[in-house]
Every structure is written in structure tokens, then in C-alpha cells.
């Protein structure tokens, strides 16, 4: 900000313009400036008294009393009104239309003189920076982002995190089906979605499970992974390094080095894959209630420094990138549907099951046990196999996981591997009961860090009783969240397959999942 801008900014109160600490004033003096004026006038009155001009002082004192104190209380009254109506005024009139300095900043952003990403530091106000950025986009594109909410998000606390170049915030409806009776406890599960019938379908699944005695879950794996790749002079030398890493006698030393990086991360295994003279290392560790993908990076770096001392002919691919994110090997593997996660697991590996009574299948789910068994085999198992599916042997697991992920502040991109699921259905006791189960080997969730710190997402986690770090049993909150997701997937699978078997799916979607507002597109334009 240039010298001329700073001067205009400091003098803006004289014309009733807002400054960084206040909203627009209808009176040219703020409370602070009125107090300063009173002090100056008191000093003048004291000098008149000392000079012996007592008669003049009497007249001036009366005038000063009326003018100064009336100004003071008027300014106080304006400050009160300003506090009461400040938010309302901001929503009606954009300050960018009235502030000369902000107008100049917008012009400089449009021209490229001021980088948009530096607005927070340049203005010292995160929300003001968002407004300036929105106005700059309007001038460049002609689109005002009228339907995109501006207020209602704490931009200051999220400055430098979560998202860059912010221009507003999104609103999504959150439904809460329940209760889910799982492992003897009841849960009301928040789901953020714009798909009609989804929450209602899950709610019906919850009802069927509860009427049959509830569901049970088990976690059979818990460990997040990171991978890196190194190159050695020959394939034989790469095989030597692989043997060194996979030797149980060396694992204790490597584990001690790795665990120094964090009080959360604990190394479990190192798996290697050799391709010519390139060696790919896949580190797996527990990270308690954090997802932990960034926590592992520092631990991997400690191990890497140790290996470089012992294998000085080892070449690290793109060393500069490994300082912060040492996982170039793509063997992790994150945000991709890969076989290694489907087979070995990543994050929490969970299985959830329930036995549904025949009368519940008929009365609540409106179908029968033989139809569900046959449909699951033909659709989820054989149909997915013919499609060449990788972990997609289910009806709608991704629908459920993504809705809960968004509501609870998880990384939506990890829904790719977190929704890998196989649904199994079979008849028990001569067809009198239905056994249904879902197995998800790579649910990647956490209850601390990232989006879980945002107030709405924290509230959803709190509703489930898993918000923040578990002090009694570290990692328990994240594990419980994973089982709740699996239980909700189980309910969703049961209800959707029943709707398909009964022929109700298309009918319900035509009734509840079609937009009746055909003017939305015109309103946006």
C-alpha cells in the first residue's frame, strides 16, 4: 500500500468512511476522537484560567460543556447503533463501493499489481480480503457470485489453512438418520448430501437393524501408509537394501528412529517392492486419532537419513520434494483405487455385520430373503466382477462414506479408497434369517486436524461422541468413527438392495429426488 493510500486511509474517518477497526459512521467523529478533543479543550480552558481571563473562561466553559459533551454522547449513541446494525449493513452494501482505498486495491488485483493470495497480509482482515477478491472476480468475469454465501464462516481462524484464495463458503444440507444400534450403543449419524432419498434410505436400514437386535463391528487393521522410491547402482544392490529393511533385526532400530518424529506415530512395518534398480518402500504406522498422512513424512525422513549413511550409493529421487512429502513412490497409495489398499488395507480395516429377521425383511424392507440373496450375488458380486471392479463389490458404499466424510471434516478425496467395500448376504436357519455384512479394508478417518477443526464439522463429530483426541484411549475416537461409517454403509446397502428387489427405487427417486425449482439456473445467471 503506497504512501498516498495510507494517508487517505488514516483520514477516512473525517468523511464517515470505515477504517480497519470500525464500520461506517454517520458522524464525523468517533468516540476515541471525541475524547481527544475534550482533552485539548480542557487544556485550553486551563491556560485561560492561568492567564487571568476568568470572565472569558466562564462564557467559553459553558459553550464547551454543551458542545463537547453533546458530541461525546452523540458519538456514543452512534457507536451503539453501529454495533447493533453493523452486520446488517455489511450484508446490504458492499464496503468496496464506498472505500477509496479498497477500490484501489481491487483495481490493483484486477491489473495484477497486487497478488490475490497476498490480500490477507496486505489488508490485515481475512473477511475484507474475501470481499475484495470477490469484487475483483466480478470485474474480471462479470459474474457477481451472488448465490455464494460470504458471511457465516470464520475466515480469520482458517487463514493460511484449509483453502487458499477464498471467495466465500458453501452450504450443504445435513440430515441425521438414526438411531444406529451398533455394538450396544446408539448413534445419530450426520450426513451432508444433496441426493434425495439417501438419508431416508439409511434411516430405513437403521430401523431394520435395530428391530433385529443391532449390528456388531470389528476392526482388523489400523495403520496409515506412506511410500518413497530410491535408486541404487544395480538391481543386486537394490535387493541388498530390501533385505536390510525387511530383516527383523533391523526393524527395532528403524522403529526407534521413526518414532522420534511424533508422539502419535508408531512404525509397524516396512514393505518393499523392487523394479529393476529402483526400490519402493511402503511404511505403515499407527497415528492414533489423527489420519496421520503428514505425521508419517517426518518419520520417514529420519529413516531415510539413516539409510543414506549406510547405503551411500543410494540415490533419492527428487530429494528436494522429499523434505516435506517423502512419498513419491505412489505405493501408498492415496486417493486412488489400487489393489494394495484393497488387499493389505490402509487406515482402518473394518467389518460390520447384522442378522435381520425374516419378518423385518418383509414388513420394513418390503421384500424377501431369497430375493435379496440372489440380487446381491448377481449385482454386487458377478456384475462388479464383469465390470472389472477393484473394491467395488457393493451397491452404494461411496454414497454413504462421502456424505459422512463431508459432514465430519474428513478429506473427501480419500473417499476413493475408503469406500472400497464388499457386501455379503446369505440366508441362515433355513431361510428364516438374513446375514448381511460389509467389509471396508481402507477407511481413512481422523477426529483431530484438518477439517475436523471447523465448527460445523466439530459439532457433527461431537454428536457422534468422537470429537477431538481420546484422552482415555488414544486412537479410540477415530476407530469408533470408522465403525460408525461401516455400520451406516451396512444400513445403506440393506435398504438400497431391498428397494431394487422390490422395484421401489425408481419410483421413490422420481418422487423425492427431482428438483421442482426450474428457475435456479436463471437466478444464478
C-alpha positions as CSV (number, residue, x, y, z in Angstrom):
1,X,0.0,0.0,0.0
2,X,1.5,3.3,-1.1
3,X,2.0,6.4,1.0
4,X,-1.0,8.2,-0.6
5,X,-3.2,5.2,0.2
6,X,-2.1,5.1,3.8
7,X,-2.7,8.9,4.3
8,X,-6.2,8.6,2.8
9,X,-6.8,5.5,4.9
10,X,-5.9,7.3,8.1
11,X,-8.0,10.3,7.3
12,X,-11.0,8.3,6.1
13,X,-12.9,8.9,9.4
14,X,-13.3,12.6,8.5
15,X,-15.8,11.7,5.8
16,X,-17.5,9.0,7.7
17,X,-15.8,6.1,5.8
18,X,-15.0,2.9,7.6
19,X,-11.5,2.0,8.7
20,X,-10.0,-1.2,9.8
21,X,-11.4,-1.1,13.3
22,X,-14.9,0.3,12.7
23,X,-17.9,0.4,10.4
24,X,-19.2,3.5,8.5
25,X,-20.1,6.4,10.8
26,X,-22.9,8.9,10.3
27,X,-21.0,11.4,12.4
28,X,-17.5,12.6,11.5
29,X,-16.0,11.9,14.9
30,X,-15.6,8.5,16.6
31,X,-15.7,8.1,20.4
32,X,-11.9,8.0,20.5
33,X,-11.5,11.2,18.6
34,X,-14.2,12.9,20.8
35,X,-12.2,12.1,23.9
36,X,-9.1,13.5,22.4
37,X,-11.0,16.8,21.5
38,X,-12.2,17.0,25.1
39,X,-8.7,16.7,26.4
40,X,-7.5,19.5,24.1
41,X,-10.3,21.9,25.1
42,X,-9.7,21.2,28.8
43,X,-6.1,22.2,28.3
44,X,-7.2,25.5,26.6
45,X,-9.5,26.3,29.4
46,X,-6.7,25.7,32.0
47,X,-4.5,28.1,30.1
48,X,-7.2,30.8,30.1
49,X,-7.6,30.5,33.8
50,X,-3.9,30.8,34.4
51,X,-3.8,33.9,32.3
52,X,-6.5,35.5,34.4
53,X,-9.2,35.7,31.7
54,X,-11.8,34.4,34.2
55,X,-14.8,36.2,32.6
56,X,-14.0,35.0,29.2
57,X,-13.5,31.5,30.7
58,X,-17.0,31.5,32.1
59,X,-18.6,32.1,28.7
60,X,-16.3,29.7,26.9
61,X,-16.7,27.0,29.6
62,X,-20.4,26.9,29.2
63,X,-20.2,26.7,25.5
64,X,-17.5,24.0,25.6
65,X,-19.6,22.0,28.1
66,X,-22.6,22.0,25.7
67,X,-20.7,21.3,22.5
68,X,-18.2,18.8,23.8
69,X,-20.4,16.6,26.0
70,X,-23.2,16.6,23.5
71,X,-20.7,15.5,20.8
72,X,-19.4,12.8,23.2
73,X,-22.8,11.3,23.9
74,X,-23.9,11.6,20.3
75,X,-20.8,9.7,19.3
76,X,-21.5,7.1,22.0
77,X,-25.1,6.7,20.6
78,X,-23.8,6.3,17.1
79,X,-21.3,3.7,18.2
80,X,-24.2,1.8,19.9
81,X,-26.3,1.9,16.7
82,X,-23.3,0.9,14.7
83,X,-22.8,-2.2,16.8
84,X,-26.4,-3.2,16.5
85,X,-26.7,-2.7,12.8
86,X,-23.2,-3.4,11.6
87,X,-23.7,-6.9,10.3
88,X,-27.0,-6.0,8.6
89,X,-25.4,-3.0,6.9
90,X,-22.5,-5.2,5.7
91,X,-24.8,-7.7,4.1
92,X,-26.7,-4.9,2.2
93,X,-23.9,-2.6,1.0
94,X,-20.5,-3.8,-0.1
95,X,-17.8,-1.6,1.6
96,X,-15.9,-1.9,-1.7
97,X,-18.4,0.6,-3.2
98,X,-17.6,3.3,-0.5
99,X,-13.9,2.9,0.4
100,X,-11.5,4.6,-1.9
101,X,-8.5,2.5,-0.7
102,X,-10.4,-0.8,-1.1
103,X,-11.4,0.3,-4.6
104,X,-7.8,0.9,-5.5
105,X,-6.8,-2.5,-4.0
106,X,-9.5,-4.1,-6.2
107,X,-8.1,-2.3,-9.2
108,X,-4.6,-3.4,-8.4
109,X,-5.7,-7.1,-8.0
110,X,-7.5,-6.9,-11.4
111,X,-4.5,-5.4,-13.1
112,X,-2.2,-8.0,-11.4
113,X,-0.2,-5.4,-9.4
114,X,-1.3,-6.9,-6.1
115,X,-1.4,-10.7,-6.0
116,X,-4.7,-12.1,-4.8
117,X,-3.1,-14.5,-2.5
118,X,-1.4,-11.7,-0.5
119,X,-4.6,-9.8,0.3
120,X,-4.9,-11.3,3.9
121,X,-1.5,-10.0,4.9
122,X,-1.9,-6.7,2.9
123,X,-5.3,-5.8,4.5
124,X,-4.9,-7.4,7.9
125,X,-8.5,-8.6,7.7
126,X,-9.4,-12.0,6.3
127,X,-13.1,-11.3,5.6
128,X,-12.3,-8.0,4.0
129,X,-9.8,-9.8,1.8
130,X,-12.5,-12.2,0.7
131,X,-14.8,-9.3,-0.2
132,X,-12.0,-7.6,-2.2
133,X,-11.3,-10.8,-4.1
134,X,-15.0,-11.3,-4.9
135,X,-15.2,-7.8,-6.3
136,X,-12.1,-8.3,-8.4
137,X,-13.6,-11.5,-9.8
138,X,-16.8,-9.7,-10.6
139,X,-15.0,-7.0,-12.5
140,X,-12.9,-9.5,-14.5
141,X,-15.6,-12.1,-15.3
142,X,-18.8,-10.1,-15.0
143,X,-20.2,-12.7,-12.5
144,X,-21.0,-11.5,-9.1
145,X,-21.2,-14.8,-7.2
146,X,-24.5,-13.6,-5.8
147,X,-25.6,-17.0,-4.7
148,X,-22.4,-17.9,-3.0
149,X,-22.6,-17.0,0.8
150,X,-20.0,-14.7,2.2
151,X,-20.8,-14.5,5.8
152,X,-21.1,-17.3,8.3
153,X,-17.6,-18.7,8.0
154,X,-14.7,-17.9,10.4
155,X,-12.1,-16.8,7.8
156,X,-9.7,-15.4,10.4
157,X,-9.2,-18.8,12.2
158,X,-8.8,-20.6,8.8
159,X,-6.3,-18.1,7.4
160,X,-3.4,-20.0,5.8
161,X,-5.2,-23.3,6.2
162,X,-7.9,-25.4,4.6
163,X,-8.2,-23.3,1.4
164,X,-6.4,-20.5,-0.5
165,X,-7.8,-17.6,-2.5
166,X,-11.2,-17.8,-0.6
167,X,-14.2,-16.0,-2.1
168,X,-16.9,-17.4,0.2
169,X,-18.3,-20.6,1.7
170,X,-20.7,-23.3,0.6
171,X,-23.9,-24.5,2.4
172,X,-25.0,-28.1,2.2
173,X,-28.0,-29.7,3.9
174,X,-27.1,-32.1,6.7
175,X,-29.5,-35.0,7.5
176,X,-29.3,-37.0,10.7
177,X,-30.8,-40.5,10.4
178,X,-30.9,-42.7,13.5
179,X,-30.6,-44.3,15.7
180,X,-28.0,-46.8,14.5
181,X,-27.8,-49.6,17.1
182,X,-24.1,-50.7,16.8
183,X,-22.1,-52.6,19.4
184,X,-24.7,-51.9,22.0
185,X,-24.7,-48.1,21.6
186,X,-27.0,-45.8,19.7
187,X,-25.7,-43.2,17.2
188,X,-27.4,-40.4,15.2
189,X,-25.3,-40.1,12.1
190,X,-24.8,-36.7,10.4
191,X,-24.7,-36.9,6.6
192,X,-24.1,-34.0,4.2
193,X,-25.6,-34.7,0.9
194,X,-27.8,-33.2,-1.9
195,X,-29.2,-36.6,-3.0
196,X,-32.8,-37.1,-2.1
197,X,-33.8,-40.4,-0.6
198,X,-30.3,-41.2,0.6
199,X,-30.8,-40.2,4.3
200,X,-34.3,-41.7,4.2
201,X,-32.9,-45.0,2.8
202,X,-30.2,-45.2,5.5
203,X,-32.9,-44.4,8.2
204,X,-34.9,-47.4,7.0
205,X,-31.8,-49.6,7.1
206,X,-31.2,-48.4,10.7
207,X,-34.7,-49.4,11.6
208,X,-34.4,-52.8,10.2
209,X,-31.1,-53.4,12.0
210,X,-32.5,-52.1,15.4
211,X,-35.6,-54.3,15.2
212,X,-33.3,-57.3,14.6
213,X,-31.1,-56.7,17.7
214,X,-28.5,-54.3,16.3
215,X,-25.2,-54.7,14.4
216,X,-21.7,-55.5,15.5
217,X,-18.4,-54.4,14.2
218,X,-14.7,-55.4,14.4
219,X,-11.5,-53.5,13.4
220,X,-9.0,-56.0,12.0
221,X,-6.4,-53.5,10.9
222,X,-5.2,-49.9,11.8
223,X,-2.3,-48.3,10.1
224,X,-1.8,-45.5,7.6
225,X,0.9,-45.7,4.9
226,X,3.5,-43.7,3.0
227,X,5.9,-44.8,0.3
228,X,9.0,-43.5,-1.3
229,X,11.3,-44.7,-4.0
230,X,15.2,-44.8,-4.2
231,X,17.6,-45.8,-6.9
232,X,20.8,-47.9,-6.5
233,X,23.6,-48.6,-8.9
234,X,22.3,-52.1,-9.7
235,X,19.3,-54.4,-9.1
236,X,21.5,-56.6,-6.9
237,X,22.4,-53.6,-4.7
238,X,18.7,-52.7,-4.5
239,X,17.9,-56.3,-3.4
240,X,20.5,-55.9,-0.6
241,X,18.7,-52.8,0.7
242,X,15.4,-54.6,0.5
243,X,16.9,-57.5,2.6
244,X,18.2,-55.0,5.1
245,X,14.9,-53.2,5.5
246,X,12.9,-56.5,5.8
247,X,15.3,-58.1,8.3
248,X,13.5,-58.2,11.7
249,X,16.8,-57.5,13.5
250,X,17.0,-54.1,11.8
251,X,13.3,-53.2,12.3
252,X,13.9,-52.2,16.0
253,X,16.5,-49.6,15.1
254,X,14.4,-48.2,12.3
255,X,11.3,-48.1,14.5
256,X,13.2,-46.1,17.2
257,X,14.3,-43.6,14.6
258,X,10.9,-43.3,13.1
259,X,9.0,-42.9,16.4
260,X,11.2,-39.9,17.4
261,X,9.2,-37.7,14.9
262,X,5.9,-37.6,16.7
263,X,4.2,-38.6,19.9
264,X,1.4,-40.1,17.7
265,X,3.2,-42.0,15.0
266,X,4.4,-45.6,15.7
267,X,6.0,-47.6,12.9
268,X,4.5,-51.0,12.3
269,X,6.1,-52.5,9.1
270,X,8.2,-51.6,6.1
271,X,7.2,-53.5,2.9
272,X,9.4,-53.3,-0.2
273,X,8.8,-53.7,-3.9
274,X,11.7,-53.9,-6.4
275,X,11.6,-52.8,-10.0
276,X,15.0,-53.1,-11.7
277,X,17.4,-51.0,-9.6
278,X,14.6,-48.9,-8.1
279,X,13.3,-49.9,-4.7
280,X,9.9,-48.8,-3.4
281,X,9.4,-48.7,0.4
282,X,6.0,-48.7,1.9
283,X,5.9,-47.5,5.6
284,X,2.9,-48.4,7.7
285,X,2.3,-46.9,11.1
286,X,-0.4,-46.1,13.6
287,X,-1.3,-42.5,14.2
288,X,-3.9,-42.6,17.0
289,X,-6.9,-40.2,16.4
290,X,-5.2,-38.3,13.5
291,X,-5.4,-39.5,9.9
292,X,-1.6,-39.0,10.1
293,X,-0.5,-38.8,6.5
294,X,1.6,-35.7,7.2
295,X,2.8,-37.1,10.5
296,X,4.5,-40.0,8.7
297,X,6.5,-37.8,6.5
298,X,8.9,-36.6,9.2
299,X,9.4,-40.2,10.5
300,X,10.2,-41.4,7.0
301,X,12.8,-38.6,6.7
302,X,14.6,-39.8,9.8
303,X,14.8,-43.3,8.5
304,X,15.9,-42.0,5.1
305,X,18.8,-40.1,6.7
306,X,19.9,-43.2,8.5
307,X,19.8,-45.3,5.3
308,X,21.9,-42.7,3.4
309,X,24.7,-43.1,5.9
310,X,24.7,-46.9,5.5
311,X,24.0,-47.0,1.8
312,X,25.9,-44.0,0.5
313,X,25.4,-45.2,-3.1
314,X,21.7,-44.8,-2.8
315,X,20.1,-42.1,-4.8
316,X,16.9,-40.4,-3.5
317,X,14.5,-39.5,-6.4
318,X,13.7,-35.7,-6.2
319,X,15.3,-35.1,-2.9
320,X,14.0,-31.5,-2.6
321,X,10.4,-32.8,-2.7
322,X,11.2,-35.4,0.0
323,X,11.9,-32.8,2.6
324,X,8.2,-32.3,3.3
325,X,6.4,-35.1,1.5
326,X,8.6,-38.2,1.1
327,X,6.1,-40.4,-0.7
328,X,6.9,-40.2,-4.3
329,X,6.7,-44.0,-4.8
330,X,2.9,-43.9,-5.2
331,X,2.9,-47.3,-3.5
332,X,0.9,-45.7,-0.5
333,X,-1.5,-45.4,-2.3
334,X,-3.7,-42.3,-1.6
335,X,-6.8,-41.1,-3.5
336,X,-6.6,-43.9,-6.0
337,X,-8.5,-47.3,-6.2
338,X,-5.5,-49.6,-6.0
339,X,-5.1,-53.3,-5.2
340,X,-2.5,-52.8,-2.4
341,X,-5.1,-51.0,-0.3
342,X,-7.8,-53.5,-1.1
343,X,-5.6,-56.4,-0.1
344,X,-3.3,-55.0,2.7
345,X,-5.6,-52.2,4.0
346,X,-4.9,-48.6,4.7
347,X,-6.2,-46.6,7.6
348,X,-8.9,-48.6,9.5
349,X,-9.9,-52.0,8.2
350,X,-13.5,-52.7,9.4
351,X,-16.1,-55.4,9.1
352,X,-19.7,-54.8,10.2
353,X,-22.5,-57.4,10.3
354,X,-26.1,-57.9,11.3
355,X,-28.7,-60.7,11.3
356,X,-32.0,-59.5,10.1
357,X,-35.2,-61.3,11.0
358,X,-37.5,-62.6,8.2
359,X,-40.5,-60.6,9.4
360,X,-38.4,-57.4,9.4
361,X,-37.3,-58.1,5.9
362,X,-40.9,-58.4,4.8
363,X,-42.5,-55.6,6.8
364,X,-39.8,-53.0,6.9
365,X,-37.8,-53.7,3.8
366,X,-40.8,-54.8,1.7
367,X,-39.1,-57.8,0.1
368,X,-38.0,-61.3,1.0
369,X,-34.7,-63.1,1.9
370,X,-34.3,-65.2,-1.3
371,X,-34.7,-62.1,-3.5
372,X,-32.0,-60.2,-1.5
373,X,-29.5,-63.1,-1.6
374,X,-30.0,-63.5,-5.4
375,X,-29.8,-59.8,-6.1
376,X,-26.6,-59.3,-4.1
377,X,-24.9,-62.2,-6.0
378,X,-26.0,-61.1,-9.4
379,X,-25.4,-57.3,-8.9
380,X,-22.7,-56.7,-6.3
381,X,-20.6,-59.8,-6.9
382,X,-20.9,-61.1,-10.5
383,X,-21.9,-57.7,-12.0
384,X,-18.9,-55.9,-10.4
385,X,-16.6,-58.7,-11.5
386,X,-17.7,-58.4,-15.1
387,X,-17.1,-54.6,-14.8
388,X,-13.5,-55.3,-13.6
389,X,-14.2,-53.6,-10.4
390,X,-11.4,-53.0,-7.8
391,X,-13.0,-53.0,-4.4
392,X,-16.4,-52.0,-5.8
393,X,-18.4,-55.1,-4.8
394,X,-21.2,-53.1,-3.3
395,X,-24.3,-51.1,-4.1
396,X,-23.6,-47.6,-2.8
397,X,-20.8,-47.6,-0.2
398,X,-19.3,-44.4,-1.7
399,X,-22.6,-42.6,-1.3
400,X,-22.5,-43.2,2.5
401,X,-18.8,-42.6,3.1
402,X,-18.7,-39.3,1.2
403,X,-21.8,-37.9,3.0
404,X,-20.3,-38.7,6.4
405,X,-16.8,-37.5,5.3
406,X,-18.1,-34.1,4.3
407,X,-20.2,-33.7,7.5
408,X,-17.3,-34.7,9.8
409,X,-14.5,-32.8,8.1
410,X,-12.6,-35.7,6.5
411,X,-10.7,-35.4,3.3
412,X,-13.3,-36.1,0.6
413,X,-10.6,-37.3,-1.9
414,X,-9.8,-40.3,0.3
415,X,-13.4,-41.5,-0.2
416,X,-11.9,-43.2,-3.3
417,X,-10.1,-45.9,-1.2
418,X,-12.3,-45.5,1.9
419,X,-15.4,-46.7,0.0
420,X,-13.8,-49.9,-1.3
421,X,-16.2,-52.4,0.1
422,X,-17.6,-55.9,-0.4
423,X,-21.2,-56.7,0.6
424,X,-22.1,-60.3,1.5
425,X,-25.6,-61.6,2.0
426,X,-26.7,-65.1,2.8
427,X,-29.7,-66.9,4.3
428,X,-29.5,-68.6,7.7
429,X,-31.7,-71.1,9.7
430,X,-33.5,-72.5,6.6
431,X,-34.2,-69.0,5.2
432,X,-35.7,-67.6,8.4
433,X,-32.9,-65.1,9.0
434,X,-30.7,-63.0,6.7
435,X,-27.0,-62.5,7.5
436,X,-25.6,-59.3,5.9
437,X,-22.1,-57.9,6.2
438,X,-19.9,-55.2,4.7
439,X,-16.1,-55.2,4.8
440,X,-14.1,-52.0,4.2
441,X,-10.3,-52.5,4.4
442,X,-9.2,-48.9,4.0
443,X,-11.3,-46.3,5.8
444,X,-9.1,-43.3,6.3
445,X,-10.6,-41.1,9.0
446,X,-9.4,-38.9,11.9
447,X,-11.1,-36.9,14.7
448,X,-8.3,-34.3,15.0
449,X,-6.6,-32.0,12.4
450,X,-7.7,-30.8,9.0
451,X,-11.4,-30.1,8.5
452,X,-12.4,-31.6,11.9
453,X,-11.3,-28.3,13.5
454,X,-14.1,-26.3,11.7
455,X,-17.0,-25.5,14.0
456,X,-19.8,-27.3,11.9
457,X,-17.7,-30.4,11.4
458,X,-16.7,-30.5,15.0
459,X,-20.3,-30.3,16.0
460,X,-21.1,-33.3,13.9
461,X,-18.2,-35.2,15.4
462,X,-19.5,-34.2,18.9
463,X,-22.9,-35.5,18.0
464,X,-21.3,-38.9,17.5
465,X,-19.3,-38.6,20.7
466,X,-15.9,-38.8,18.9
467,X,-14.8,-35.2,18.6
468,X,-11.1,-34.5,19.2
469,X,-8.5,-36.7,20.7
470,X,-9.4,-39.5,23.1
471,X,-7.5,-39.0,26.3
472,X,-8.5,-42.3,27.9
473,X,-7.6,-44.5,25.0
474,X,-5.6,-42.7,22.2
475,X,-7.0,-43.6,18.8
476,X,-10.4,-44.8,20.1
477,X,-12.3,-41.9,18.6
478,X,-11.0,-42.4,15.1
479,X,-11.6,-46.2,15.4
480,X,-15.2,-45.6,16.6
481,X,-15.8,-43.2,13.7
482,X,-14.7,-45.9,11.3
483,X,-17.0,-48.4,12.7
484,X,-20.0,-46.0,12.6
485,X,-19.3,-45.4,9.0
486,X,-19.2,-49.1,8.3
487,X,-22.5,-49.6,10.2
488,X,-24.1,-46.8,8.2
489,X,-22.8,-48.4,5.0
490,X,-24.4,-51.7,6.1
491,X,-27.8,-49.9,6.6
492,X,-27.5,-48.2,3.2
493,X,-26.6,-51.5,1.4
494,X,-29.5,-53.3,3.1
495,X,-32.1,-50.6,2.2
496,X,-31.0,-50.0,-1.4
497,X,-30.8,-53.6,-2.3
498,X,-34.3,-54.1,-0.8
499,X,-35.6,-51.2,-2.9
500,X,-34.1,-52.7,-6.0
501,X,-35.5,-56.2,-5.2
502,X,-39.0,-54.7,-4.6
503,X,-38.9,-52.4,-7.6
504,X,-39.3,-49.3,-5.5
505,X,-36.1,-47.5,-6.3
506,X,-37.1,-45.6,-9.5
507,X,-40.5,-44.8,-8.0
508,X,-39.0,-43.2,-4.9
509,X,-36.4,-41.2,-6.8
510,X,-38.9,-39.9,-9.2
511,X,-41.0,-38.7,-6.3
512,X,-38.3,-37.3,-3.9
513,X,-35.1,-36.8,-5.8
514,X,-36.2,-34.5,-8.6
515,X,-35.8,-30.7,-8.5
516,X,-39.0,-28.7,-8.6
517,X,-37.2,-25.4,-9.0
518,X,-36.6,-24.9,-12.7
519,X,-35.6,-21.3,-12.3
520,X,-32.3,-21.9,-10.3
521,X,-30.1,-21.6,-13.4
522,X,-31.8,-18.4,-14.5
523,X,-31.4,-17.0,-11.0
524,X,-27.7,-17.7,-11.0
525,X,-27.2,-16.0,-14.4
